Amino acid sequence: MAVNALTTPGRYSNAYGNMVYQVESDKMNTQYKFRFVFDVYMNNERIARLKVTPQNTYWGQVDIARVIQSYMESNPRNQGVTGDAIPLTRSDWGWMDADWLLYSVLIGEEYSTTQDGDPVLYDGLDNTGDPLYDPAGDRFVSNSVKEWFDKSTDLSPFYLDTSPPTEINGDTHRFLTNAPRIQYVRDTDWGVLAGLNFHTYPEDIVSDPIYGLLVEYFDKDDALITSGITYNVMYNGGWRYNCDEDTSVQPVGVDWYKKMVSYVGAYPKNLYENVGIPSGVKYYRVSFVASIDDPVPPTPTPSNTPLPSGYSPPTPPPTPTQTPTPSSSASVGCSPCNKYSISNTDRDNSLQITYTDCNTSTTTPLTILANTSVIVCSCTTPVRTGGSTNYTINYIGLCR
């Protein structure tokens, strides 16, 4: 029997919690100097190799949370805006670089068959070599905390679910906050709201991609004055290439998973700059709406936000309706998209390879430093083009 996983983290984890892998092997009680070997990959590059002695005769385990935490950051830079830095709080739309990170763990084992022999590294599949056993595939970790009494990471209250029947004030499809739905703000306030934005990876969840923010303005008699919408497109700092085409044809970038949380400017100053505020407004309501390809009319997440008494903003600029043209360089990519583990075992020389990028269908060169392992997603088997001759290229499985 090769290595077998008993417990792995869920598809979505909190960095500040427990991220435990618990494994077993039939060699752990029969071979000498036995240890499990865990290779931790972040964004397809190996960042740690952890060797763990079994805690008992049944299993060994490791918690990789401390390793992952060192790659998290909380600097609120808006990655959706290029050029001059714009604080996230003053943005129309945006996303942050380290809200979500992509990681995976490959597991192997090392042991000696004799009492005095040196341990040999095995891939976890009963072959010699670097760890290749992948019990869970790609996992996602958020820059967040899970309390000890939380048994699992439940994101469902924050899904954007437009499937009827729903209650507009129900405890579902919320913004990514537990704050009260009614907020009191000043006309000079900047601020953003966040929401889950699952949009490219096939998920077994019911959550629609965020298409835009609907803003409804009401007067003192609770009558609707008008409404406006701002779109979650790249032109505004968002993720979509345009707001006309279905989500299914939106090009997929290599950093797609970083945009699984979208931020939108929803406070008075943000709205005045990006949507416009008419006269006579007593309060307004903001809600995410689903992608244009969703056949069900969206059910908004309400947030009634009263403005100060007597507030009468200046005449706003027209509601923007820019619809950017998708880049001519966008590609539908290639398939099947396979995952390969490449290990350069040379102690001194770098390894040069080429592979076919799944997103662009282009042949892409890659240099792998000495004594380094990486994972690539390629539609063809990677090919050595120069450098080290001490290397291995192993197929792991499908990349997406």
C-alpha positions as CSV (number, residue, x, y, z in Angstrom):
1,M,0.0,0.0,0.0
2,A,1.2,3.5,-0.8
3,V,0.6,6.5,1.4
4,N,-3.1,7.1,2.1
5,A,-4.7,10.3,3.4
6,L,-7.1,10.0,6.3
7,T,-7.8,13.8,6.7
8,T,-7.1,16.8,4.5
9,P,-8.2,20.4,4.7
10,G,-11.5,21.4,3.0
11,R,-11.5,23.0,-0.4
12,Y,-11.6,26.4,1.3
13,S,-9.6,27.0,4.5
14,N,-8.8,29.9,6.8
15,A,-5.1,30.7,7.1
16,Y,-5.4,31.5,10.8
17,G,-6.9,28.2,11.8
18,N,-5.9,24.5,11.4
19,M,-4.9,23.0,8.1
20,V,-4.2,19.4,9.0
21,Y,-3.1,16.5,6.8
22,Q,-3.3,13.1,8.5
23,V,-1.9,10.1,6.6
24,E,-1.0,6.5,7.0
25,S,1.4,4.0,5.3
26,D,2.0,0.3,5.5
27,K,5.7,1.0,5.7
28,M,5.5,3.1,8.9
29,N,5.7,0.1,11.3
30,T,7.9,-2.2,9.1
31,Q,10.7,0.0,7.9
32,Y,13.6,1.8,9.6
33,K,13.9,5.6,10.1
34,F,10.5,6.1,8.7
35,R,9.2,9.7,8.1
36,F,6.3,11.2,6.0
37,V,7.4,13.9,3.6
38,F,5.1,16.8,2.8
39,D,6.0,19.2,-0.1
40,V,3.9,22.4,0.2
41,Y,3.4,24.3,-3.0
42,M,2.1,27.9,-3.2
43,N,1.0,29.1,-6.6
44,N,2.7,26.0,-8.1
45,E,6.1,26.6,-6.5
46,R,7.4,24.5,-3.7
47,I,7.8,26.6,-0.6
48,A,8.5,24.0,2.1
49,R,9.4,20.4,2.6
50,L,8.2,19.0,6.0
51,K,9.4,15.6,7.4
52,V,7.2,14.2,10.1
53,T,7.7,11.1,12.2
54,P,4.4,9.2,12.8
55,Q,2.8,10.3,16.1
56,N,1.7,6.7,16.8
57,T,1.4,3.3,15.2
58,Y,-1.6,4.3,13.1
59,W,-0.9,7.7,11.5
60,G,1.2,10.8,11.2
61,Q,0.0,14.3,10.7
62,V,1.1,17.9,10.1
63,D,-0.5,21.3,10.3
64,I,0.7,23.6,7.5
65,A,-1.1,26.7,8.7
66,R,2.1,28.4,10.0
67,V,3.7,27.9,6.7
68,I,0.8,29.4,4.8
69,Q,0.5,32.4,7.2
70,S,3.9,33.7,6.2
71,Y,2.6,34.2,2.6
72,M,-0.5,36.2,3.7
73,E,-0.6,40.0,3.8
74,S,-3.1,42.7,4.8
75,N,-1.9,45.7,2.9
76,P,-5.1,47.0,1.3
77,R,-3.7,47.7,-2.2
78,N,-6.2,47.6,-5.0
79,Q,-4.7,45.2,-7.6
80,G,-7.5,46.1,-10.0
81,V,-6.1,49.5,-10.7
82,T,-2.9,50.1,-12.6
83,G,-0.7,53.3,-12.6
84,D,-1.2,55.7,-9.7
85,A,-2.1,53.9,-6.5
86,I,-5.7,54.3,-5.5
87,P,-6.6,53.2,-2.0
88,L,-9.1,50.3,-2.0
89,T,-11.5,52.3,0.1
90,R,-11.8,55.0,-2.7
91,S,-12.2,52.6,-5.5
92,D,-15.1,51.8,-7.8
93,W,-14.2,48.1,-8.0
94,G,-11.1,46.2,-6.9
95,W,-9.5,43.1,-5.5
96,M,-6.5,42.4,-3.3
97,D,-3.5,40.2,-4.0
98,A,-3.6,37.9,-1.0
99,D,-7.3,37.6,-0.1
100,W,-7.1,34.1,-1.5
101,L,-4.0,32.0,-2.2
102,L,-3.8,28.7,-4.2
103,Y,-1.8,25.9,-2.6
104,S,-1.4,22.1,-2.8
105,V,0.5,19.4,-0.9
106,L,2.2,16.4,-2.4
107,I,3.0,13.6,0.1
108,G,5.7,11.0,0.1
109,E,7.8,9.0,2.6
110,E,11.4,8.2,3.4
111,Y,12.8,5.1,5.1
112,S,15.6,2.6,5.1
113,T,15.1,-1.1,4.6
114,T,18.0,-1.8,7.0
115,Q,18.8,-0.7,10.5
116,D,22.1,1.0,9.5
117,G,21.2,2.2,6.0
118,D,20.5,5.8,4.8
119,P,16.8,6.7,4.3
120,V,15.6,6.8,0.7
121,L,12.9,9.2,-0.5
122,Y,9.8,7.6,-2.1
123,D,7.0,9.4,-4.0
124,G,4.1,8.0,-1.9
125,L,3.1,5.8,-4.8
126,D,5.7,3.0,-4.0
127,N,8.3,4.5,-6.3
128,T,11.5,6.3,-5.5
129,G,11.6,10.1,-6.1
130,D,10.1,13.3,-4.9
131,P,6.6,13.2,-3.3
132,L,3.8,12.8,-5.9
133,Y,0.8,11.6,-3.9
134,D,-1.8,14.3,-4.2
135,P,-4.8,13.4,-2.0
136,A,-6.7,16.7,-2.3
137,G,-5.7,18.6,-5.4
138,D,-5.6,22.4,-5.5
139,R,-6.9,24.0,-2.3
140,F,-7.8,27.6,-1.6
141,V,-6.9,29.5,1.6
142,S,-8.2,32.9,2.6
143,N,-6.6,35.6,4.7
144,S,-9.1,35.0,7.6
145,V,-9.5,33.4,11.0
146,K,-11.5,30.3,12.0
147,E,-12.3,30.1,15.7
148,W,-11.6,26.8,17.5
149,F,-15.3,26.1,17.9
150,D,-16.0,26.4,14.2
151,K,-16.1,22.8,12.8
152,S,-15.9,23.9,9.1
153,T,-15.5,26.9,6.9
154,D,-19.1,27.7,5.8
155,L,-19.3,30.3,3.1
156,S,-22.9,29.6,2.1
157,P,-24.5,32.6,3.9
158,F,-22.4,34.8,1.6
159,Y,-23.2,33.2,-1.7
160,L,-24.8,35.4,-4.3
161,D,-27.8,33.1,-4.9
162,T,-30.5,34.3,-7.3
163,S,-32.5,31.1,-7.4
164,P,-36.1,31.6,-6.1
165,P,-37.8,31.4,-3.7
166,T,-35.8,33.9,-1.6
167,E,-36.6,36.6,0.9
168,I,-35.0,39.9,0.2
169,N,-34.2,40.3,3.9
170,G,-33.3,36.6,4.5
171,D,-30.0,35.6,6.1
172,T,-28.6,34.5,2.7
173,H,-26.7,36.0,-0.2
174,R,-25.1,38.7,2.1
175,F,-22.2,41.0,1.6
176,L,-19.0,39.5,3.1
177,T,-19.7,41.0,6.6
178,N,-21.8,40.3,9.7
179,A,-22.4,44.0,10.2
180,P,-26.0,45.3,10.5
181,R,-27.8,45.7,7.2
182,I,-28.6,49.4,8.0
183,Q,-25.5,51.6,8.2
184,Y,-25.5,55.3,9.0
185,V,-23.0,57.3,6.9
186,R,-21.9,60.8,6.2
187,D,-21.9,62.4,2.7
188,T,-18.1,62.7,3.0
189,D,-17.5,59.0,3.7
190,W,-15.5,56.7,1.4
191,G,-15.8,52.9,1.8
192,V,-16.2,49.6,0.1
193,L,-18.3,46.4,0.6
194,A,-16.9,43.0,-0.2
195,G,-18.6,39.9,-1.7
196,L,-17.7,36.3,-2.8
197,N,-17.1,36.2,-6.5
198,F,-16.7,32.6,-7.6
199,H,-16.6,32.9,-11.4
200,T,-14.2,30.6,-13.2
201,Y,-13.5,27.4,-11.4
202,P,-16.2,24.7,-11.5
203,E,-17.7,24.7,-8.1
204,D,-20.3,22.4,-6.5
205,I,-21.9,25.4,-4.9
206,V,-24.8,27.8,-5.9
207,S,-23.1,31.2,-6.1
208,D,-23.4,33.5,-9.1
209,P,-20.6,35.7,-10.4
210,I,-20.9,39.3,-9.4
211,Y,-22.0,41.3,-12.5
212,G,-22.5,44.7,-10.9
213,L,-23.7,46.8,-8.0
214,L,-27.3,48.0,-8.2
215,V,-28.0,51.3,-6.3
216,E,-31.5,52.4,-5.6
217,Y,-32.2,55.9,-4.3
218,F,-35.3,56.7,-2.1
219,D,-36.8,60.0,-0.9
220,K,-38.2,60.8,2.5
221,D,-41.5,59.1,1.7
222,D,-39.7,55.8,0.8
223,A,-40.5,56.3,-2.9
224,L,-37.9,55.2,-5.4
225,I,-36.4,58.2,-7.2
226,T,-34.1,56.4,-9.6
227,S,-31.5,53.6,-9.7
228,G,-28.0,53.1,-11.2
229,I,-25.5,50.4,-11.7
230,T,-21.8,50.1,-11.8
231,Y,-20.2,47.1,-13.5
232,N,-17.6,44.8,-12.2
233,V,-15.3,45.1,-15.2
234,M,-11.6,45.6,-15.7
235,Y,-12.2,49.2,-16.9
236,N,-13.5,50.0,-13.4
237,G,-11.0,47.8,-11.5
238,G,-13.0,44.6,-11.5
239,W,-12.6,41.1,-13.0
240,R,-14.7,40.9,-16.1
241,Y,-13.4,41.9,-19.5
242,N,-16.7,43.4,-20.5
243,C,-20.3,43.4,-19.3
244,D,-22.0,42.3,-22.5
245,E,-20.9,38.7,-22.9
246,D,-21.8,35.6,-20.8
247,T,-19.5,34.6,-17.9
248,S,-18.7,31.4,-19.7
249,V,-16.7,33.2,-22.5
250,Q,-14.8,35.6,-20.2
251,P,-11.1,34.9,-20.6
252,V,-9.5,33.3,-17.6
253,G,-6.3,34.9,-16.3
254,V,-3.6,33.1,-14.3
255,D,-4.6,35.1,-11.2
256,W,-8.3,34.3,-11.4
257,Y,-8.5,32.8,-7.9
258,K,-7.3,36.1,-6.3
259,K,-10.5,37.7,-7.5
260,M,-12.8,35.4,-5.6
261,V,-13.5,38.4,-3.3
262,S,-14.7,41.6,-5.1
263,Y,-14.7,45.0,-3.5
264,V,-17.0,47.7,-4.6
265,G,-17.3,51.4,-3.5
266,A,-20.7,51.7,-1.9
267,Y,-20.4,54.8,0.3
268,P,-21.6,58.3,-0.7
269,K,-18.3,59.6,-2.0
270,N,-17.6,56.4,-4.0
271,L,-21.1,56.6,-5.5
272,Y,-20.9,60.3,-6.3
273,E,-17.7,59.7,-8.2
274,N,-18.7,56.5,-10.0
275,V,-22.5,56.2,-10.3
276,G,-24.0,59.6,-9.4
277,I,-26.4,60.7,-6.6
278,P,-29.6,62.6,-7.5
279,S,-31.2,65.4,-5.5
280,G,-33.7,64.7,-2.7
281,V,-32.2,61.4,-1.5
282,K,-33.0,60.4,2.0
283,Y,-31.4,57.0,1.9
284,Y,-30.2,54.5,-0.7
285,R,-30.0,50.7,-1.0
286,V,-27.1,48.8,-2.6
287,S,-27.1,45.1,-3.8
288,F,-25.0,42.8,-5.9
289,V,-26.6,41.5,-9.1
290,A,-25.7,38.3,-10.8
291,S,-24.0,37.9,-14.2
292,I,-26.0,38.8,-17.3
293,D,-26.1,35.1,-18.4
294,D,-28.0,34.1,-15.3
295,P,-31.6,33.4,-16.6
296,V,-33.2,34.2,-13.2
297,P,-33.8,37.9,-12.3
298,P,-31.4,38.8,-9.5
299,T,-32.5,39.0,-5.9
300,P,-30.6,41.9,-4.3
301,T,-28.8,41.9,-1.0
302,P,-30.3,45.1,0.6
303,S,-28.3,47.6,2.6
304,N,-30.4,50.6,3.4
305,T,-28.0,53.5,4.0
306,P,-29.5,56.7,5.3
307,L,-27.8,60.0,4.4
308,P,-27.5,62.9,6.8
309,S,-30.5,65.1,7.3
310,G,-30.7,67.9,4.7
311,Y,-28.1,66.3,2.5
312,S,-28.3,67.7,-1.1
313,P,-25.3,66.7,-3.2
314,P,-24.2,68.8,-6.2
315,T,-25.3,67.8,-9.6
316,P,-23.7,64.5,-10.3
317,P,-21.8,63.4,-13.4
318,P,-23.7,61.1,-15.8
319,T,-23.9,57.5,-14.8
320,P,-21.0,55.8,-16.5
321,T,-21.9,53.2,-19.1
322,Q,-18.4,52.4,-20.5
323,T,-18.3,49.0,-22.0
324,P,-14.7,48.1,-22.8
325,T,-13.8,46.0,-25.7
326,P,-12.1,42.7,-24.7
327,S,-8.4,42.4,-25.5
328,S,-7.7,41.1,-28.9
329,S,-4.9,39.0,-27.3
330,A,-7.4,37.0,-25.2
331,S,-7.3,33.3,-25.9
332,V,-9.7,30.6,-25.2
333,G,-6.8,28.4,-24.1
334,C,-6.2,24.7,-24.8
335,S,-7.3,21.4,-23.3
336,P,-6.9,19.0,-21.6
337,C,-4.9,21.0,-19.1
338,N,-2.6,18.6,-17.3
339,K,-0.6,19.1,-14.1
340,Y,3.1,18.2,-14.1
341,S,5.6,18.1,-11.2
342,I,9.1,19.0,-12.4
343,S,12.0,18.5,-10.0
344,N,15.6,19.8,-10.7
345,T,17.7,17.6,-8.5
346,D,21.0,19.2,-9.7
347,R,22.8,21.0,-6.8
348,D,24.5,23.6,-9.0
349,N,22.8,24.0,-12.4
350,S,19.4,25.5,-13.4
351,L,17.1,23.6,-15.7
352,Q,15.4,25.2,-18.7
353,I,12.1,23.8,-20.0
354,T,9.2,24.8,-22.2
355,Y,5.5,24.0,-21.7
356,T,2.2,24.9,-23.3
357,D,0.4,27.4,-21.2
358,C,-3.3,26.3,-20.7
359,N,-4.7,29.8,-20.7
360,T,-2.9,31.2,-23.8
361,S,-2.0,28.0,-25.8
362,T,1.5,29.5,-26.2
363,T,4.8,27.7,-25.7
364,T,6.3,29.2,-22.6
365,P,9.9,29.0,-21.4
366,L,10.6,28.4,-17.7
367,T,13.9,28.3,-15.7
368,I,13.9,26.0,-12.6
369,L,16.6,26.8,-10.1
370,A,19.0,24.2,-8.7
371,N,17.5,21.8,-6.2
372,T,14.0,23.2,-6.8
373,S,10.6,21.7,-7.6
374,V,7.7,23.4,-9.4
375,I,4.2,22.4,-10.7
376,V,3.1,23.6,-14.1
377,C,-0.2,23.4,-15.9
378,S,0.4,22.4,-19.5
379,C,-1.5,21.0,-22.5
380,T,1.6,19.1,-23.6
381,T,4.4,17.3,-21.7
382,P,7.0,19.8,-20.6
383,V,10.3,19.5,-22.6
384,R,13.9,20.1,-21.4
385,T,15.6,22.8,-23.5
386,G,18.9,23.2,-21.6
387,G,20.8,23.2,-18.4
388,S,20.6,20.5,-15.8
389,T,20.4,16.8,-16.9
390,N,19.4,15.7,-13.4
391,Y,15.6,16.2,-13.4
392,T,12.2,14.4,-13.4
393,I,8.9,15.3,-15.0
394,N,5.9,13.6,-13.6
395,Y,2.2,13.8,-14.6
396,I,0.0,14.3,-11.6
397,G,-3.5,14.8,-12.9
398,L,-5.8,17.3,-14.5
399,C,-5.1,20.9,-13.6
400,R,-8.7,22.2,-13.7
